[in-house]
Amino acid sequence: MDKLKKFDLMAKIARELEDLKNSQQAVLEKIGKIEVDNIELGNSTLEKELPEIYQRTADNADAIRDVLDTFQQTTDDYAAKNNIDRLREQQTINSIK
């Protein structure tokens, strides 16, 4: 795999991890809303289960955030090491010719 293709794939994965992180945040917010609504309702199953679900989801969100941060740093390092901006400019020049 050439360097630009590898970088593009790394950037795609980083975007997907960011999307996953955002999805986890949305799930946490939804669970929180259900917990608030259940304060009025008082359903014992929800009172018992939702805090555990929330905690597991929060733990997963933390793990995803850690993976994203590490992978983003790896991607940035790869871009710098391989001078991706220069390679991208050269690719543009070659496509014009």
TORZAPA-473227 format. One record per atom (N, C-alpha, C, CB): atom name; chain; x, y, z. Coordinates in steps of 0.2 Angstrom, whole numbers. Glycine has a CB too. Example, Ala and Ser with C-alpha at 12.3 -4.5 7.8 and 13.67 -1.06 7.14 Angstrom:
<pts>
[N; A; [66; -28; 39]]
[CA; A; [62; -22; 39]]
[C; A; [66; -16; 39]]
[CB; A; [57; -22; 45]]
[N; A; [64; -11; 35]]
[CA; A; [68; -5; 36]]
[C; A; [64; 0; 39]]
[CB; A; [70; -3; 29]]
</pts>
This chain:
<pts>
[N; A; [4; -6; 0]]
[CA; A; [0; 0; 0]]
[C; A; [5; 6; 0]]
[CB; A; [-5; 0; 6]]
[N; A; [3; 11; -5]]
[CA; A; [7; 17; -5]]
[C; A; [6; 21; 1]]
[CB; A; [6; 21; -11]]
[N; A; [10; 26; 2]]
[CA; A; [9; 30; 8]]
[C; A; [3; 35; 9]]
[CB; A; [15; 35; 9]]
[N; A; [1; 37; 3]]
[CA; A; [-5; 41; 3]]
[C; A; [-11; 37; 4]]
[CB; A; [-6; 45; -4]]
[N; A; [-11; 31; 1]]
[CA; A; [-17; 27; 2]]
[C; A; [-17; 24; 10]]
[CB; A; [-17; 20; -2]]
[N; A; [-12; 23; 12]]
[CA; A; [-11; 21; 19]]
[C; A; [-14; 27; 24]]
[CB; A; [-4; 19; 21]]
[N; A; [-11; 33; 22]]
[CA; A; [-14; 39; 26]]
[C; A; [-21; 40; 26]]
[CB; A; [-10; 45; 24]]
[N; A; [-24; 39; 20]]
[CA; A; [-31; 40; 18]]
[C; A; [-35; 35; 22]]
[CB; A; [-32; 40; 11]]
[N; A; [-33; 29; 23]]
[CA; A; [-36; 24; 26]]
[C; A; [-36; 25; 34]]
[CB; A; [-33; 17; 25]]
[N; A; [-30; 27; 36]]
[CA; A; [-29; 29; 43]]
[C; A; [-34; 35; 45]]
[CB; A; [-22; 31; 45]]
[N; A; [-34; 40; 41]]
[CA; A; [-39; 46; 42]]
[C; A; [-46; 44; 42]]
[CB; A; [-38; 51; 36]]
[N; A; [-48; 39; 37]]
[CA; A; [-55; 36; 37]]
[C; A; [-56; 33; 44]]
[CB; A; [-56; 31; 31]]
[N; A; [-52; 29; 46]]
[CA; A; [-53; 25; 53]]
[C; A; [-53; 30; 58]]
[CB; A; [-47; 20; 54]]
[N; A; [-49; 35; 58]]
[CA; A; [-50; 40; 64]]
[C; A; [-57; 44; 63]]
[CB; A; [-44; 46; 63]]
[N; A; [-59; 45; 57]]
[CA; A; [-66; 48; 57]]
[C; A; [-71; 43; 60]]
[CB; A; [-68; 50; 50]]
[N; A; [-71; 37; 58]]
[CA; A; [-75; 32; 60]]
[C; A; [-75; 31; 68]]
[CB; A; [-74; 25; 57]]
[N; A; [-69; 31; 71]]
[CA; A; [-68; 31; 78]]
[C; A; [-72; 38; 81]]
[CB; A; [-61; 31; 80]]
[N; A; [-71; 43; 78]]
[CA; A; [-74; 49; 81]]
[C; A; [-82; 49; 80]]
[CB; A; [-72; 56; 76]]
[N; A; [-84; 46; 75]]
[CA; A; [-91; 45; 74]]
[C; A; [-94; 40; 80]]
[CB; A; [-93; 42; 67]]
[N; A; [-90; 35; 81]]
[CA; A; [-91; 30; 86]]
[C; A; [-92; 33; 93]]
[CB; A; [-86; 24; 86]]
[N; A; [-87; 38; 94]]
[CA; A; [-86; 41; 101]]
[C; A; [-93; 46; 101]]
[CB; A; [-80; 46; 101]]
[N; A; [-95; 49; 96]]
[CA; A; [-101; 53; 96]]
[C; A; [-107; 49; 97]]
[CB; A; [-101; 57; 90]]
[N; A; [-107; 43; 94]]
[CA; A; [-113; 39; 95]]
[C; A; [-113; 36; 103]]
[CB; A; [-112; 33; 91]]
[N; A; [-108; 35; 106]]
[CA; A; [-108; 33; 113]]
[C; A; [-110; 38; 117]]
[CB; A; [-101; 30; 115]]
[N; A; [-108; 45; 115]]
[CA; A; [-110; 50; 119]]
[C; A; [-118; 51; 119]]
[CB; A; [-107; 57; 117]]
[N; A; [-121; 50; 113]]
[CA; A; [-128; 51; 112]]
[C; A; [-132; 45; 116]]
[CB; A; [-130; 50; 104]]
[N; A; [-129; 39; 116]]
[CA; A; [-132; 34; 120]]
[C; A; [-132; 36; 127]]
[CB; A; [-128; 27; 119]]
[N; A; [-126; 38; 130]]
[CA; A; [-126; 41; 137]]
[C; A; [-131; 46; 138]]
[CB; A; [-119; 43; 139]]
[N; A; [-132; 51; 134]]
[CA; A; [-137; 56; 135]]
[C; A; [-144; 53; 135]]
[CB; A; [-137; 61; 129]]
[N; A; [-145; 48; 130]]
[CA; A; [-152; 45; 130]]
[C; A; [-153; 41; 136]]
[CB; A; [-152; 40; 124]]
[N; A; [-149; 37; 139]]
[CA; A; [-149; 34; 145]]
[C; A; [-151; 39; 151]]
[CB; A; [-143; 30; 147]]
[N; A; [-147; 44; 151]]
[CA; A; [-148; 49; 156]]
[C; A; [-156; 52; 156]]
[CB; A; [-143; 55; 155]]
[N; A; [-158; 53; 150]]
[CA; A; [-165; 56; 149]]
[C; A; [-170; 51; 152]]
[CB; A; [-166; 58; 142]]
[N; A; [-169; 44; 150]]
[CA; A; [-173; 39; 152]]
[C; A; [-173; 39; 160]]
[CB; A; [-171; 32; 149]]
[N; A; [-167; 39; 163]]
[CA; A; [-167; 39; 170]]
[C; A; [-171; 45; 173]]
[CB; A; [-159; 40; 173]]
[N; A; [-170; 51; 170]]
[CA; A; [-174; 57; 173]]
[C; A; [-181; 56; 172]]
[CB; A; [-172; 63; 169]]
[N; A; [-184; 53; 166]]
[CA; A; [-191; 52; 165]]
[C; A; [-193; 47; 170]]
[CB; A; [-192; 49; 158]]
[N; A; [-189; 42; 172]]
[CA; A; [-191; 37; 177]]
[C; A; [-191; 39; 184]]
[CB; A; [-186; 31; 176]]
[N; A; [-188; 45; 185]]
[CA; A; [-189; 47; 192]]
[C; A; [-197; 48; 193]]
[CB; A; [-185; 54; 193]]
[N; A; [-200; 51; 188]]
[CA; A; [-207; 52; 189]]
[C; A; [-211; 45; 189]]
[CB; A; [-210; 57; 184]]
[N; A; [-209; 41; 184]]
[CA; A; [-213; 35; 184]]
[C; A; [-211; 30; 189]]
[CB; A; [-210; 31; 177]]
[N; A; [-205; 29; 191]]
[CA; A; [-203; 25; 197]]
[C; A; [-203; 18; 195]]
[CB; A; [-208; 26; 202]]
[N; A; [-201; 16; 189]]
[CA; A; [-201; 9; 188]]
[C; A; [-195; 6; 191]]
[CB; A; [-201; 8; 180]]
[N; A; [-196; 0; 195]]
[CA; A; [-190; -3; 199]]
[C; A; [-185; -6; 194]]
[CB; A; [-193; -8; 204]]
[N; A; [-187; -9; 189]]
[CA; A; [-183; -12; 184]]
[C; A; [-178; -7; 181]]
[CB; A; [-186; -16; 178]]
[N; A; [-181; -1; 179]]
[CA; A; [-177; 4; 176]]
[C; A; [-172; 7; 181]]
[CB; A; [-181; 9; 173]]
[N; A; [-174; 8; 187]]
[CA; A; [-170; 10; 193]]
[C; A; [-164; 6; 194]]
[CB; A; [-174; 11; 199]]
[N; A; [-165; -1; 194]]
[CA; A; [-160; -5; 195]]
[C; A; [-155; -6; 189]]
[CB; A; [-163; -12; 197]]
[N; A; [-158; -7; 183]]
[CA; A; [-154; -8; 177]]
[C; A; [-150; -3; 174]]
[CB; A; [-158; -12; 172]]
[N; A; [-153; 3; 174]]
[CA; A; [-151; 9; 170]]
[C; A; [-144; 11; 172]]
[CB; A; [-155; 14; 170]]
[N; A; [-143; 12; 179]]
[CA; A; [-136; 14; 181]]
[C; A; [-131; 9; 179]]
[CB; A; [-136; 15; 189]]
[N; A; [-132; 3; 179]]
[CA; A; [-127; -2; 177]]
[C; A; [-126; -1; 169]]
[CB; A; [-129; -9; 179]]
[N; A; [-131; -1; 165]]
[CA; A; [-130; 0; 158]]
[C; A; [-126; 7; 157]]
[CB; A; [-137; 1; 155]]
[N; A; [-128; 12; 160]]
[CA; A; [-125; 18; 160]]
[C; A; [-117; 18; 161]]
[CB; A; [-128; 24; 164]]
[N; A; [-115; 14; 166]]
[CA; A; [-108; 14; 168]]
[C; A; [-105; 10; 163]]
[CB; A; [-108; 10; 175]]
[N; A; [-107; 4; 161]]
[CA; A; [-104; 0; 155]]
[C; A; [-103; 4; 149]]
[CB; A; [-108; -6; 154]]
[N; A; [-108; 8; 147]]
[CA; A; [-108; 12; 141]]
[C; A; [-103; 18; 142]]
[CB; A; [-115; 15; 140]]
[N; A; [-102; 21; 148]]
[CA; A; [-97; 26; 150]]
[C; A; [-90; 23; 149]]
[CB; A; [-99; 29; 157]]
[N; A; [-89; 17; 152]]
[CA; A; [-83; 14; 152]]
[C; A; [-81; 12; 144]]
[CB; A; [-83; 7; 155]]
[N; A; [-86; 10; 140]]
[CA; A; [-84; 9; 133]]
[C; A; [-83; 16; 130]]
[CB; A; [-90; 6; 130]]
[N; A; [-86; 21; 131]]
[CA; A; [-85; 28; 129]]
[C; A; [-78; 30; 130]]
[CB; A; [-90; 33; 131]]
[N; A; [-76; 29; 136]]
[CA; A; [-69; 30; 139]]
[C; A; [-64; 27; 135]]
[CB; A; [-68; 29; 146]]
[N; A; [-65; 20; 134]]
[CA; A; [-60; 16; 130]]
[C; A; [-60; 18; 123]]
[CB; A; [-63; 9; 130]]
[N; A; [-66; 20; 120]]
[CA; A; [-66; 22; 113]]
[C; A; [-62; 29; 112]]
[CB; A; [-73; 23; 110]]
[N; A; [-63; 33; 117]]
[CA; A; [-59; 40; 117]]
[C; A; [-52; 39; 118]]
[CB; A; [-62; 44; 123]]
[N; A; [-50; 34; 122]]
[CA; A; [-42; 33; 122]]
[C; A; [-40; 30; 116]]
[CB; A; [-41; 28; 128]]
[N; A; [-43; 25; 113]]
[CA; A; [-41; 22; 107]]
[C; A; [-41; 28; 101]]
[CB; A; [-46; 17; 104]]
[N; A; [-46; 32; 101]]
[CA; A; [-46; 37; 96]]
[C; A; [-40; 42; 97]]
[CB; A; [-52; 41; 96]]
[N; A; [-38; 44; 103]]
[CA; A; [-33; 49; 105]]
[C; A; [-26; 45; 102]]
[CB; A; [-33; 50; 112]]
[N; A; [-25; 39; 104]]
[CA; A; [-19; 36; 102]]
[C; A; [-18; 35; 95]]
[CB; A; [-19; 29; 106]]
[N; A; [-24; 33; 92]]
[CA; A; [-24; 32; 84]]
[C; A; [-23; 38; 81]]
[CB; A; [-30; 28; 82]]
[N; A; [-26; 44; 83]]
[CA; A; [-25; 50; 80]]
[C; A; [-18; 53; 80]]
[CB; A; [-30; 55; 83]]
[N; A; [-15; 51; 86]]
[CA; A; [-8; 53; 87]]
[C; A; [-3; 49; 82]]
[CB; A; [-5; 52; 94]]
[N; A; [-5; 43; 81]]
[CA; A; [-1; 38; 76]]
[C; A; [-2; 41; 69]]
[CB; A; [-4; 31; 77]]
[N; A; [-8; 43; 68]]
[CA; A; [-10; 46; 61]]
[C; A; [-6; 52; 60]]
[CB; A; [-17; 47; 60]]
[N; A; [-6; 57; 65]]
[CA; A; [-2; 63; 64]]
[C; A; [5; 62; 63]]
[CB; A; [-4; 67; 70]]
[N; A; [8; 57; 67]]
[CA; A; [15; 55; 67]]
[C; A; [17; 53; 60]]
[CB; A; [17; 50; 72]]
[N; A; [12; 48; 57]]
[CA; A; [13; 45; 51]]
[C; A; [13; 51; 45]]
[CB; A; [8; 40; 49]]
[N; A; [9; 55; 46]]
[CA; A; [8; 61; 41]]
[C; A; [15; 65; 41]]
[CB; A; [2; 65; 43]]
[N; A; [17; 67; 47]]
[CA; A; [23; 71; 48]]
[C; A; [29; 67; 45]]
[CB; A; [24; 73; 55]]
[N; A; [30; 61; 47]]
[CA; A; [36; 57; 45]]
[C; A; [36; 56; 38]]
[CB; A; [35; 50; 49]]
[N; A; [30; 55; 34]]
[CA; A; [30; 54; 27]]
[C; A; [28; 60; 23]]
[CB; A; [25; 48; 26]]
[N; A; [28; 66; 26]]
[CA; A; [27; 72; 23]]
[C; A; [21; 71; 18]]
[CB; A; [33; 74; 19]]
[N; A; [15; 69; 21]]
[CA; A; [9; 68; 17]]
[C; A; [7; 74; 13]]
[CB; A; [4; 66; 22]]
[N; A; [8; 80; 16]]
[CA; A; [6; 86; 12]]
[C; A; [10; 87; 6]]
[CB; A; [7; 93; 17]]
[N; A; [16; 86; 6]]
[CA; A; [20; 86; 0]]
[C; A; [18; 81; -5]]
[CB; A; [28; 85; 2]]
[N; A; [17; 75; -3]]
[CA; A; [15; 69; -7]]
[C; A; [8; 71; -10]]
[CB; A; [14; 63; -3]]
[N; A; [4; 74; -6]]
[CA; A; [-3; 76; -9]]
[C; A; [-2; 81; -15]]
[CB; A; [-8; 79; -3]]
[N; A; [2; 86; -13]]
[CA; A; [4; 91; -18]]
[C; A; [6; 88; -25]]
[CB; A; [8; 97; -16]]
[N; A; [11; 84; -24]]
[CA; A; [14; 80; -30]]
[C; A; [9; 76; -34]]
[CB; A; [20; 75; -28]]
[N; A; [4; 73; -30]]
[CA; A; [-1; 69; -33]]
[C; A; [-6; 74; -37]]
[CB; A; [-5; 66; -28]]
[N; A; [-7; 80; -35]]
[CA; A; [-11; 85; -38]]
[C; A; [-7; 87; -45]]
[CB; A; [-13; 91; -34]]
[N; A; [-1; 89; -44]]
[CA; A; [3; 91; -50]]
[C; A; [3; 85; -55]]
[CB; A; [10; 92; -47]]
[N; A; [4; 79; -53]]
[CA; A; [4; 73; -58]]
[C; A; [-2; 72; -61]]
[CB; A; [6; 67; -54]]
[N; A; [-8; 74; -58]]
[CA; A; [-14; 73; -61]]
[C; A; [-16; 78; -66]]
[CB; A; [-20; 73; -55]]
[N; A; [-13; 84; -65]]
[CA; A; [-14; 90; -70]]
[C; A; [-10; 88; -76]]
[CB; A; [-12; 96; -67]]
[N; A; [-5; 85; -76]]
[CA; A; [0; 84; -82]]
[C; A; [-4; 79; -87]]
[CB; A; [6; 81; -80]]
</pts>
